[in-house]
Amino acid sequence: MLYKLIVQKKVMKFINKRTPKDKQNIDTKLKLLKSNPYPNNSLDIKKLTHSPFYRPRINNYRFIYEIIDEELVILMVDGDNRGDVY
């Protein structure tokens, strides 16, 4: 069961500014995320405390997303360098 990934405009801008190698790595990890958006070892995903959001770690980048199970949607709301995203 694949989830649909919706990426907000500011996150797309952030991804597009990365190097081609980083973009490819991010794209690969986001494809894995679509098959299992919940915390697992392969993507180093953690649930943020006191919020409905999750945080996968991809290299030195962090992304923030919310899972909408009823619609099988992952809503990517933020992405930035480690330490700047929270």
C-alpha positions in Angstrom: 0.0 0.0 0.0 1.6 3.2 -1.2 1.0 6.6 0.3 0.8 9.7 -1.9 3.5 12.2 -1.1 2.5 15.9 -1.2 5.5 18.2 -0.9 4.9 21.9 -0.1 6.5 24.5 -2.3 9.1 25.7 0.2 10.3 22.1 0.7 10.6 21.6 -3.1 12.7 24.8 -3.3 15.0 23.5 -0.6 15.4 20.1 -2.3 16.1 21.7 -5.7 18.9 23.8 -4.3 20.8 20.7 -3.2 23.6 19.1 -5.2 22.6 16.5 -7.8 24.0 13.7 -5.6 22.0 14.9 -2.6 18.9 15.3 -4.6 19.1 11.8 -5.9 19.7 10.5 -2.3 16.7 12.5 -1.0 14.5 11.2 -3.9 15.5 7.6 -3.1 14.7 8.0 0.6 11.3 9.7 -0.1 10.3 6.8 -2.4 11.0 4.4 0.5 9.0 6.7 2.8 5.9 6.3 0.5 5.8 2.6 1.2 6.2 2.9 5.0 5.9 6.4 6.6 5.9 5.2 10.2 9.1 5.0 12.3 11.5 2.3 11.1 15.2 1.7 11.1 15.8 2.1 7.3 15.0 5.8 7.3 15.7 6.8 10.9 12.2 8.3 11.4 11.1 9.7 14.8 7.8 11.0 16.0 8.0 14.5 17.3 6.8 14.8 20.9 3.5 16.6 21.5 2.7 16.9 17.8 1.3 14.8 14.9 4.5 15.2 12.9 7.3 12.8 12.1 11.0 13.6 11.2 13.1 11.4 8.9 16.8 12.0 8.8 18.4 12.1 5.3 22.1 12.9 5.5 22.4 16.2 7.2 18.9 17.2 6.3 15.7 16.9 8.3 12.2 16.9 6.9 8.9 17.3 8.8 5.8 15.5 7.6 2.3 14.5 8.8 0.5 11.3 7.9 -3.2 11.4 6.9 -4.1 7.7 7.0 -7.7 8.1 5.9 -6.5 9.4 2.5 -3.2 7.6 2.4 -1.3 10.9 2.2 2.0 12.0 3.5 2.1 15.8 3.8 5.7 17.1 3.8 5.5 20.5 5.5 9.2 21.5 6.1 12.7 20.6 5.2 16.1 22.1 6.1 19.6 21.5 7.3 20.0 19.7 10.6 19.4 22.1 13.5 17.6 24.7 11.4 14.3 22.8 10.8 12.7 22.7 14.2 
